[in-house]
Every structure is written in structure tokens, then in C-alpha cells.
Amino acid sequence: MKNVKKTKSKNRQRQLKS
């Protein structure tokens, strides 16, 4: 579960850069 949260956070930062 914690791993999933980390992935979501990374995805959010990736979209911000886009």
C-alpha cells in the first residue's frame, strides 16, 4: 500500500512537469 502512494506522488510530479 505504501508503495502505491509513492508511485502516485511520482505520477503527480511527472504531470506537473508535462
N, C-alpha and C positions, 0 to 999 in steps of 0.2 A: 504493500500500500504506500509506504513512504517513497519507494522508488517511483511510483506513478506520479506522485506530487512533484518530484524533481523534474520529471520529464515534462510535466505540464508547464512548469516555470520556464524551462528551457524553450518550450514552444512559444511561450508568450514573448520572450525576449527576441526570438527569431522573427516573429511577426512585426515587432516594433522596428526592427532593422529594415525589413522589407519596404 
